[in-house]
Amino acid sequence: PASAALVLHEFVWLLLAFSVVAFPALVLHEFVWLLLAFSAVAFPALVLHEFVWLLLAFSVVAFPALVLHEFVWLLLAFSVVAFPSLVYLDVPKSAPRRAQFSRFALVIPYLCDQISA
């Protein structure tokens, strides 16, 4: 297990170093997904921090239109899985207000897609 973790760690960093020099377009795809896979297994608490910030940093440089779309969806997906109590923390307790919040929550992805288009 320890050796396997080190192999993946070294592989990811070597892949990143090679990709930056030879295939810059592959950096986001390979590095972020390998980091996500490793983090999910070894350090689940780091998944949101590392994945979202690396994706955001690369996207700002390479694909500015994807920043909002990816960041919002990843943050939402992680929040629902890891911190479900935070997702509805500010949702009012009454049923009509809860329904209003649900409609608003469905509008957010649509707005993100419209802005990034």
SEPARO-273765 format. One line per 5 residues: number of its first residue (from 1); their letters; for each residue x, y, z of N, C-alpha, C, O, CB. Coordinates in Angstrom, 1 decimal, decimal comma, m for minus. Atoms other than C-alpha are relative to their C-alpha. Glycine has a CB too. Layout:
BEGIN
NUM> a> X/Y/Z/X/Y/Z/X/Y/Z/X/Y/Z/X/Y/Z | ...
***
This chain:
BEGIN
1> pasaa> 0,8/m1,2/0,0/0,0/0,0/0,0/0,9/1,3/0,0/0,6/2,2/m0,8/m0,9/0,0/1,2 | m0,8/m1,2/m0,1/2,7/2,5/0,9/0,8/0,2/m1,3/0,9/1,3/m1,9/1,0/m0,1/1,2 | m0,7/m0,1/1,3/4,7/1,6/m2,2/m0,9/0,4/m1,2/m0,5/1,2/m2,0/0,7/m1,4/m0,3 | 0,9/m0,3/1,0/1,7/1,8/m4,4/m0,4/1,5/0,0/m0,5/2,1/m1,0/m1,3/m0,8/0,1 | 0,3/m1,5/m0,1/0,9/5,3/m3,1/1,2/0,8/m0,5/0,9/1,8/m1,1/m0,3/0,3/1,5
6> lvlhe> m1,1/m0,7/0,5/4,4/6,4/m3,8/0,2/m0,1/m1,5/0,5/0,9/m2,2/1,3/m0,5/0,6 | 0,0/0,2/1,4/4,3/5,0/m7,3/m0,9/1,0/m0,7/m0,6/1,6/m1,7/m0,3/m1,5/m0,4 | 0,9/m0,9/0,6/1,2/6,9/m8,1/0,4/1,4/0,1/0,2/2,2/m0,8/m1,4/m0,2/0,6 | m0,5/m1,4/m0,2/2,6/10,1/m6,6/1,1/0,3/m0,9/1,0/1,4/m1,6/0,5/0,1/1,5 | m1,0/m0,3/0,9/5,7/9,9/m8,6/m0,4/0,0/m1,5/0,0/0,9/m2,3/1,2/m1,1/0,1
11> fvwll> 0,5/0,1/1,4/3,9/8,9/m11,8/m0,8/1,3/m0,3/m0,6/1,9/m1,4/m1,0/m1,2/m0,1 | 0,8/m1,2/0,3/1,5/11,9/m11,5/1,0/1,2/m0,2/0,8/2,0/m1,1/m0,9/0,3/1,2 | m0,9/m1,1/0,2/4,4/14,3/m11,0/0,8/m0,1/m1,2/1,1/1,0/m1,9/0,9/0,2/1,3 | m0,8/0,2/1,2/6,5/12,9/m13,8/m0,9/0,3/m1,2/m0,5/0,9/m2,2/0,6/m1,4/m0,1 | 1,0/m0,2/1,1/3,4/12,9/m16,1/m0,2/1,5/m0,1/m0,2/2,1/m1,2/m1,3/m0,7/0,3
16> lafsv> 0,2/m1,4/0,0/2,8/16,5/m15,1/1,2/0,7/m0,6/1,1/1,6/m1,5/m0,3/0,6/1,4 | m1,2/m0,6/0,5/6,4/17,5/m15,8/0,2/m0,2/m1,5/0,5/0,7/m2,2/1,3/m0,5/0,7 | m0,2/0,3/1,5/6,5/15,8/m19,2/m1,1/0,7/m0,8/m0,9/1,2/m1,9/m0,1/m1,6/m0,2 | 1,2/m0,6/0,8/3,0/17,1/m20,2/0,2/1,5/m0,1/m0,1/2,0/m1,2/m1,3/m0,3/0,8 | m0,2/m1,5/0,1/3,9/20,7/m19,4/1,0/0,3/m1,2/0,8/1,3/m1,9/0,6/0,6/1,3
21> vafpa> m1,0/m0,2/1,1/6,9/20,4/m21,8/m0,5/m0,5/m1,3/m0,4/0,3/m2,3/1,3/m0,7/0,3 | 0,3/0,6/1,3/5,5/18,1/m24,5/m1,4/0,3/m0,4/m1,7/0,5/m1,6/0,3/m1,4/0,1 | 1,4/m0,1/0,4/1,7/18,3/m24,4/m0,8/0,9/1,0/m1,5/0,3/1,8/m0,6/m1,4/m0,1 | 0,7/m0,8/m1,0/0,4/21,3/m22,5/m1,5/m0,2/0,1/m2,1/0,0/1,1/0,3/1,5/m0,3 | 1,5/0,1/0,0/m3,2/20,6/m23,5/m0,4/m1,2/0,8/m1,5/m1,3/1,2/m0,5/m0,2/m1,4
26> lvlhe> 0,3/1,2/m0,8/m3,0/17,2/m21,6/0,1/0,3/1,5/m0,3/m0,6/2,3/0,9/m1,1/m0,4 | m0,3/m0,2/m1,4/m2,0/18,8/m18,3/m1,3/m0,1/0,9/m1,3/m0,8/1,8/0,7/1,3/0,2 | 1,2/0,0/m0,8/m5,5/19,5/m17,0/m0,6/m1,4/0,0/m1,0/m1,9/1,1/m1,0/1,0/m0,6 | 0,6/1,3/0,1/m6,9/16,2/m18,2/0,7/m1,1/0,9/0,1/m1,7/1,8/m0,1/m0,5/m1,4 | m0,7/1,0/m0,7/m4,2/13,9/m16,9/0,3/0,3/1,5/0,0/m0,5/2,4/1,3/m0,3/m0,7
31> fvwll> m0,4/m0,4/m1,4/m3,0/15,7/m13,8/m1,1/0,0/1,0/m1,1/m0,6/2,0/0,8/1,3/0,0 | 1,2/m0,2/m0,9/m6,3/16,7/m12,3/m0,7/m1,3/0,2/m1,1/m1,6/1,4/m0,9/1,0/m0,6 | 0,8/1,3/m0,2/m8,0/13,3/m12,9/0,9/m1,0/0,8/0,3/m1,7/1,6/m0,4/m0,6/m1,3 | m0,8/0,9/m0,8/m5,0/11,3/m11,5/0,1/0,5/1,4/0,1/m0,3/2,3/1,4/m0,1/m0,6 | m0,1/m0,5/m1,3/m4,7/13,6/m8,6/m1,4/m0,2/0,8/m1,4/m0,6/1,9/0,2/1,6/0,0
36> lafsa> 1,3/0,3/m0,6/m8,5/13,2/m7,9/m0,1/m1,4/0,3/m0,5/m1,7/1,4/m1,1/0,4/m1,0 | 0,0/1,4/m0,3/m8,2/9,5/m8,1/0,8/m0,4/1,2/0,4/m1,2/2,0/0,4/m0,9/m1,3 | m0,9/0,3/m1,2/m5,3/9,4/m5,7/m0,5/0,6/1,2/m0,6/m0,1/2,3/1,4/0,5/m0,3 | 0,5/m0,7/m1,2/m6,8/11,9/m3,3/m1,2/m0,7/0,5/m1,4/m0,8/1,7/m0,3/1,4/m0,3 | 1,2/0,6/m0,5/m10,1/10,1/m3,2/0,3/m1,3/0,8/m0,5/m1,7/1,7/m0,9/m0,4/m1,2
41> vafpa> m0,4/1,2/m0,7/m8,3/6,9/m2,1/0,8/0,3/1,3/0,5/m0,2/2,3/0,8/m0,9/m0,9 | m0,9/m0,2/m1,1/m5,6/8,3/0,1/m0,4/1,1/1,0/m0,2/1,0/2,2/1,4/0,3/m0,5 | 0,3/m1,2/m0,9/m6,8/11,7/1,4/m1,3/0,6/m0,4/m1,3/1,6/m1,1/1,2/1,0/m0,2 | 1,3/m0,5/0,4/m10,5/12,1/0,9/m0,3/1,5/0,3/m1,0/2,2/m0,4/m1,1/m0,8/0,6 | 0,3/m1,3/m0,4/m10,5/15,4/2,7/0,7/1,0/m0,9/0,3/2,2/m0,9/0,5/0,3/1,5
46> lvlhe> m0,7/m0,9/0,9/m8,1/16,9/0,1/m0,6/0,1/m1,3/m0,2/1,0/m2,1/1,4/m0,4/m0,1 | 0,5/0,1/1,4/m10,2/16,1/m2,9/m0,6/1,4/m0,4/m0,1/1,9/m1,5/m1,2/m1,0/m0,1 | 0,6/m1,3/0,3/m12,2/19,4/m2,9/1,1/1,0/m0,2/1,2/1,8/m1,2/m1,1/0,5/1,0 | m1,1/m1,1/m0,1/m9,2/21,6/m2,0/0,9/m0,1/m1,3/1,1/0,8/m2,0/0,8/m0,1/1,2 | m0,9/0,1/1,1/m6,8/20,2/m4,6/m0,6/0,0/m1,3/m0,2/0,7/m2,2/0,8/m1,3/0,2
51> fvwll> 0,6/0,1/1,3/m9,1/19,3/m7,4/m0,6/1,3/m0,5/m0,3/1,7/m1,6/m1,0/m1,1/0,0 | 0,6/m1,2/0,4/m11,1/22,4/m7,5/1,0/1,2/m0,2/0,8/1,9/m1,2/m1,1/0,5/1,0 | m1,0/m1,1/0,2/m8,2/24,8/m7,1/0,9/m0,2/m1,1/1,2/0,7/m1,8/0,8/0,2/1,3 | m0,9/0,3/1,1/m6,0/23,1/m9,6/m0,8/0,2/m1,3/m0,3/0,8/m2,3/0,6/m1,4/0,0 | 0,8/m0,2/1,2/m8,9/23,0/m12,1/m0,3/1,5/m0,2/m0,2/1,9/m1,4/m1,3/m0,8/0,2
56> lafsv> 0,3/m1,4/0,1/m9,7/26,6/m11,4/1,2/0,8/m0,5/1,1/1,6/m1,4/m0,4/0,6/1,3 | m1,2/m0,7/0,4/m6,1/27,7/m11,8/0,3/m0,2/m1,4/0,7/0,7/m2,2/1,2/m0,4/0,9 | m0,3/0,3/1,4/m5,6/25,9/m15,1/m1,1/0,6/m0,9/m0,7/1,1/m2,0/0,1/m1,5/m0,2 | 1,1/m0,5/0,8/m9,0/26,9/m16,4/0,1/1,5/m0,2/m0,2/2,0/m1,3/m1,3/m0,3/0,6 | m0,2/m1,4/0,2/m8,3/30,6/m15,8/0,9/0,3/m1,1/0,7/1,3/m1,8/0,4/0,7/1,4
61> vafpa> m1,0/m0,3/1,0/m5,3/30,4/m18,0/m0,5/m0,6/m1,4/m0,4/0,1/m2,4/1,3/m0,7/0,4 | 0,2/0,7/1,3/m6,5/27,9/m20,7/m1,4/0,2/m0,5/m1,7/0,4/m1,7/0,3/m1,4/0,2 | 1,4/0,1/0,4/m10,3/27,9/m20,7/m0,9/0,9/0,9/m1,6/0,4/1,7/m0,5/m1,4/0,0 | 0,8/m0,9/m1,0/m11,8/31,0/m18,9/m1,5/m0,3/0,0/m2,1/m0,1/1,0/0,3/1,4/m0,4 | 1,5/0,2/0,1/m15,3/30,1/m20,1/m0,4/m1,2/0,9/m1,6/m1,2/1,2/m0,4/m0,2/m1,4
66> lvlhe> 0,4/1,2/m0,7/m15,2/26,8/m18,2/0,1/0,2/1,5/m0,4/m0,6/2,3/0,9/m1,1/m0,4 | m0,3/m0,2/m1,4/m14,2/28,3/m14,8/m1,3/m0,1/0,8/m1,4/m0,9/1,7/0,6/1,3/0,3 | 1,2/0,0/m0,7/m17,7/29,1/m13,6/m0,8/m1,3/0,0/m1,2/m1,9/1,0/m0,9/1,1/m0,5 | 0,7/1,2/0,2/m19,3/26,0/m15,0/0,6/m1,2/0,8/m0,1/m1,8/1,6/0,0/m0,4/m1,5 | m0,7/1,1/m0,7/m16,7/23,5/m13,6/0,0/0,3/1,5/m0,3/m0,6/2,3/1,4/m0,2/m0,5
71> fvwll> m0,2/m0,3/m1,4/m16,2/25,3/m10,3/m1,3/m0,2/0,8/m1,4/m0,8/1,9/0,5/1,4/0,3 | 1,3/0,0/m0,7/m19,9/25,6/m9,4/m0,5/m1,5/0,1/m1,0/m1,9/1,1/m1,0/0,8/m0,7 | 0,5/1,4/0,0/m20,7/22,0/m10,4/0,8/m0,9/0,9/0,2/m1,7/1,7/0,0/m0,6/m1,4 | m0,9/0,8/m0,9/m17,7/20,5/m8,6/m0,3/0,3/1,5/m0,3/m0,5/2,4/1,4/0,2/m0,3 | 0,3/m0,4/m1,3/m18,4/22,5/m5,5/m1,3/m0,5/0,5/m1,5/m1,0/1,6/0,1/1,6/0,1
76> lafsv> 1,3/0,5/m0,4/m22,0/21,6/m5,5/0,0/m1,6/0,2/m0,6/m2,1/1,2/m1,1/0,3/m1,1 | m0,1/1,4/m0,1/m21,3/17,9/m6,1/0,7/m0,5/1,3/0,3/m1,4/2,0/0,7/m0,7/m1,2 | m0,8/0,4/m1,2/m18,7/17,7/m3,3/m0,8/0,4/1,3/m0,8/m0,4/2,2/1,4/0,7/0,0 | 0,8/m0,5/m1,2/m20,9/19,7/m0,9/m1,1/m1,0/0,3/m1,4/m1,3/1,5/m0,5/1,4/m0,2 | 1,1/1,0/m0,2/m23,8/17,3/m1,4/0,5/m1,3/0,6/m0,2/m1,9/1,5/m0,8/m0,2/m1,3
81> vafps> m0,6/1,3/m0,5/m21,6/14,3/m0,7/0,6/0,1/1,4/0,3/m0,6/2,3/1,0/m0,6/m1,0 | m0,8/m0,1/m1,2/m19,3/15,6/2,0/m0,7/0,7/1,1/m0,6/0,4/2,3/1,3/0,6/m0,3 | 0,6/m0,9/m1,0/m21,4/18,2/3,8/m1,4/0,2/m0,3/m1,8/1,4/m0,5/0,8/1,3/0,1 | 1,5/m0,2/0,4/m25,1/17,6/3,2/m0,7/1,0/1,0/m1,6/1,6/0,6/m0,7/m1,3/0,1 | 0,6/m1,0/m0,9/m25,9/19,6/6,3/0,2/1,4/m0,3/m0,5/2,3/0,0/0,5/m0,3/1,5
86> lvyld> m0,3/m1,4/0,4/m24,3/22,7/4,8/m0,9/0,4/m1,2/m1,1/1,6/m1,4/1,4/0,1/m0,3 | 0,7/m0,3/1,3/m26,3/22,4/1,5/m1,3/0,8/0,3/m1,6/1,7/m0,3/m0,2/m1,2/m0,8 | 1,3/m0,6/m0,3/m29,6/23,3/3,1/0,1/0,8/1,3/m1,0/1,0/2,0/m1,1/m1,1/0,1 | m0,2/m0,7/m1,3/m28,2/25,2/6,1/m0,9/1,3/0,0/m1,5/1,6/1,0/1,5/0,4/0,2 | 0,7/m1,3/0,1/m29,8/28,5/4,9/m1,4/m0,1/m0,5/m2,1/0,9/m0,7/0,8/1,0/m0,7
91> vpksa> 1,4/0,2/0,6/m33,0/27,0/3,5/m1,0/0,2/1,1/m0,9/m0,5/2,2/m0,1/m1,4/m0,6 | 1,1/m0,2/m1,0/m36,0/28,3/5,4/m0,7/m1,3/0,3/m0,8/m2,2/m0,5/m0,9/1,1/m0,4 | 0,6/1,2/m0,4/m37,9/25,7/7,3/m1,4/m0,2/m0,6/m1,9/m1,3/m0,6/m0,1/0,0/1,5 | 1,4/0,2/0,5/m41,3/26,4/5,8/0,0/m0,6/m1,4/1,0/m0,4/m2,2/m0,7/1,4/m0,1 | 0,1/0,7/1,3/m42,4/24,3/2,8/0,0/0,9/m1,2/0,7/0,7/m2,2/m1,3/m0,9/0,0
96> prraq> m0,1/m0,9/1,2/m43,1/27,2/0,4/1,3/0,6/m0,2/1,8/0,7/m1,4/m1,1/1,1/0,2 | m1,4/m0,6/0,1/m39,7/28,8/1,1/0,9/m1,1/m0,5/1,9/m0,8/m1,3/0,5/0,6/1,3 | m0,8/1,1/0,5/m38,1/25,4/0,6/m0,2/m0,3/m1,5/0,8/m0,5/m2,2/m0,3/m1,3/0,8 | 0,3/0,2/1,5/m39,8/25,0/m2,8/0,6/1,1/m0,8/1,1/0,9/m1,9/m1,5/m0,1/m0,2 | m0,6/m1,2/0,7/m38,7/28,5/m3,7/1,5/m0,2/m0,2/2,1/0,1/m1,2/m0,3/1,3/0,7
101> fsrfa> m1,5/0,2/0,1/m35,1/27,6/m2,9/0,3/m1,1/m1,0/1,3/m1,0/m1,7/0,5/m0,5/1,4 | m0,2/1,0/0,9/m35,4/24,4/m4,9/0,0/0,5/m1,5/0,8/0,1/m2,3/m1,0/m1,1/0,1 | 0,1/m0,6/1,4/m36,5/26,4/m8,0/1,3/0,8/m0,3/1,8/0,8/m1,4/m1,3/0,8/m0,1 | m1,2/m0,8/0,2/m33,6/28,8/m7,5/1,2/m0,8/m0,2/2,1/m0,5/m1,0/0,2/0,9/1,3 | m1,2/0,9/0,1/m31,1/26,0/m7,1/0,1/m0,6/m1,4/1,1/m0,9/m1,9/0,0/m1,2/1,0
106> lvipy> 0,0/0,5/1,4/m32,2/24,6/m10,5/0,4/1,1/m1,0/0,8/0,7/m2,1/m1,4/m0,6/m0,3 | m0,3/m1,1/0,9/m31,7/28,0/m12,1/1,5/0,2/m0,1/2,0/0,6/m1,1/m0,7/1,3/0,4 | m1,5/m0,2/m0,1/m28,0/28,2/m11,0/0,7/m0,7/m1,1/1,5/0,0/m1,8/0,5/m0,4/1,3 | m0,7/0,7/1,1/m26,7/25,5/m13,4/m0,3/0,6/m1,4/0,5/0,7/m2,3/m0,3/m1,4/0,0 | 0,4/m0,6/1,3/m28,7/27,1/m16,3/0,8/1,3/m0,2/1,3/1,6/m1,3/m1,5/0,2/0,0
111> lcdqi> m0,7/m1,2/0,1/m27,2/30,5/m15,6/1,5/m0,2/m0,2/2,1/0,6/m1,0/m0,2/0,9/1,3 | m1,4/0,3/0,2/m23,7/29,0/m15,4/0,3/m0,3/m1,4/1,2/0,1/m2,0/0,5/m1,1/1,0 | m0,1/0,4/1,4/m24,2/27,4/m18,8/m0,1/1,2/m0,9/0,6/1,3/m1,9/m1,0/m1,1/m0,4 | 0,2/m1,2/0,9/m25,5/30,7/m20,3/1,2/0,9/0,1/1,6/1,5/m0,9/m1,3/0,7/0,5 | m1,1/m0,9/m0,1/m22,6/32,7/m18,9/1,2/m0,5/m0,7/2,0/0,2/m1,4/0,3/0,3/1,5
116> sa> m1,1/0,6/0,6/m20,0/30,3/m20,1/m0,1/m0,3/m1,5/0,9/m0,5/m2,2/0,3/m1,4/0,7 | 0,2/0,2/1,5/m21,5/29,9/m23,6/0,5/1,2/m0,8/0,4/1,2/m2,0/m1,5/m0,2/m0,3
***
